[in-house]
Amino acid sequence: MGFRFPIQLDTAKDWLKNVREQNSKSRVVFAIRHKSDLVGTISLHSIEQYQRKSLYGIYIGDTAHRNKGIGYVSTCLILDYAFNGLDFRKVSLEVIDNNPNAIALYERIGFVKEGTRRQEYFVDGKYIDTRMYGILKEEFKIKLPKTANRLLHTF
């Protein structure tokens, strides 16, 4: 759910180094670009190859880029990659309860609510719940257009 304190430059460098070293092992991380701007990251992490599943995460930094469809397209692309490129059977996520736009996005794509973690995070002076969602390969019904800049190519 992100950091709630200042981050030192060395901490950010260590995080980036770890992402590069672990990419394609226990996680895959992609940059999200809109036009020529780098606007965020999207990932599949905590990958369990044997179980064919992972957790999903997305971060779009600048609020000016939020609620513009970037998260929808990015999420559809990474789910296409997870299910059709990596042959995962399930992708799960956790979202804070006070994020109705993200919840609506996930439900629109086909994620199903699987549970609630009560008072999981302290945000803005109060404890809030998080919702757990999951989507199975057969539940992902969105067909990407042939012109989509997919993360994998099928022949």
C-alpha positions in Angstrom: 0.0 0.0 0.0 3.0 2.3 -0.4 5.3 4.1 1.9 4.0 6.6 4.4 7.4 8.2 5.2 10.2 9.9 3.3 12.3 7.5 1.3 16.1 7.9 1.1 17.8 7.9 -2.3 19.8 4.8 -1.4 16.6 3.0 -0.5 15.1 3.8 -3.9 18.3 2.7 -5.6 18.3 -0.6 -3.6 14.7 -1.2 -4.6 15.4 -0.6 -8.3 18.4 -2.9 -8.1 16.3 -5.6 -6.5 13.6 -5.2 -9.1 16.1 -5.7 -11.9 17.6 -8.8 -10.2 14.3 -10.4 -9.4 12.5 -9.5 -12.6 11.2 -12.7 -14.2 12.0 -14.8 -11.1 9.6 -13.8 -8.3 8.1 -10.7 -10.0 7.8 -8.9 -13.3 7.6 -5.1 -13.3 6.7 -2.9 -16.3 6.8 0.8 -16.7 3.5 2.5 -17.6 4.0 5.1 -20.3 1.4 7.5 -21.6 2.5 9.2 -24.7 6.1 10.1 -23.9 5.6 10.3 -20.1 6.5 7.6 -17.6 3.4 7.7 -15.4 3.7 4.6 -13.2 4.5 0.9 -12.7 2.6 -2.3 -12.9 3.7 -5.7 -11.6 3.0 -9.3 -11.0 4.8 -10.2 -7.8 5.0 -13.0 -5.3 4.9 -15.3 -8.3 4.3 -18.9 -7.4 5.3 -20.9 -10.6 4.1 -24.2 -9.3 0.7 -22.8 -8.2 0.6 -20.7 -11.4 -0.5 -17.6 -9.6 0.7 -14.2 -8.5 -0.2 -10.9 -6.8 -0.9 -7.8 -8.9 0.1 -4.2 -8.2 -0.2 -0.9 -9.9 0.9 2.6 -9.1 0.1 5.7 -11.2 2.0 8.5 -9.6 0.7 11.9 -10.8 -3.0 12.3 -10.0 -3.4 14.1 -13.3 -2.9 10.7 -15.0 -5.4 8.8 -12.9 -9.0 8.1 -14.0 -8.1 8.4 -17.6 -8.2 4.8 -18.6 -4.5 4.2 -18.2 -5.0 1.8 -15.3 -7.7 -0.1 -17.3 -5.5 -0.6 -20.3 -2.4 -1.4 -18.3 -4.3 -4.0 -16.1 -5.8 -5.7 -19.2 -2.3 -5.9 -20.8 -0.7 -7.4 -17.8 -3.5 -9.9 -17.2 -3.2 -10.9 -20.9 0.5 -11.5 -20.3 -0.2 -13.4 -17.0 -2.8 -15.7 -18.5 -1.6 -16.1 -22.1 2.1 -15.5 -21.7 3.0 -17.0 -18.3 0.0 -19.5 -18.2 -1.1 -18.4 -14.8 -4.4 -19.7 -13.5 -5.0 -16.8 -11.0 -4.0 -13.3 -10.2 -4.9 -11.7 -6.9 -4.8 -8.2 -5.5 -5.5 -6.2 -2.4 -7.0 -2.7 -2.5 -7.8 -0.2 0.3 -11.5 0.1 1.0 -11.5 3.9 0.5 -10.4 3.6 -3.2 -13.8 3.3 -5.0 -12.3 4.1 -8.4 -9.8 1.2 -8.2 -12.5 -1.1 -6.9 -14.8 -0.2 -9.8 -12.0 -0.8 -12.2 -11.1 -4.3 -10.8 -14.8 -5.4 -10.8 -15.3 -4.1 -14.3 -12.4 -6.2 -15.5 -13.7 -9.3 -13.8 -12.0 -9.5 -10.4 -14.1 -11.2 -7.8 -14.1 -10.1 -4.1 -12.7 -12.9 -2.0 -12.6 -11.3 1.4 -11.9 -8.3 3.7 -9.0 -7.6 6.0 -10.4 -5.5 8.8 -8.5 -2.4 9.9 -5.5 -3.4 7.9 -4.0 0.0 7.3 -3.8 3.3 9.2 -4.6 6.1 6.7 -5.5 9.8 7.4 -5.9 9.2 11.2 -8.0 6.1 11.0 -7.8 2.4 10.4 -9.3 1.2 7.1 -10.2 -2.2 5.7 -8.7 -3.8 2.6 -10.5 -5.9 0.1 -8.9 -9.0 -1.5 -9.8 -9.8 -5.1 -8.9 -12.5 -7.5 -9.5 -13.3 -11.1 -9.1 -16.8 -12.7 -7.9 -17.3 -16.2 -11.3 -18.4 -17.4 -12.9 -15.2 -15.9 -10.8 -12.8 -17.9 -13.1 -12.2 -20.8 -11.6 -9.0 -22.2 -10.3 -9.4 -25.7 -7.5 -7.0 -26.6 -7.7 -5.3 -30.1 -5.2 -6.6 -32.6 -3.6 -3.1 -32.6 -2.9 -3.3 -28.8 0.7 -3.0 -27.8 0.7 -6.4 -26.1 3.4 -7.6 -23.7 3.5 -10.9 -25.6 3.0 -12.0 -29.2 1.1 -15.1 -30.2 1.5 -16.8 -33.5 
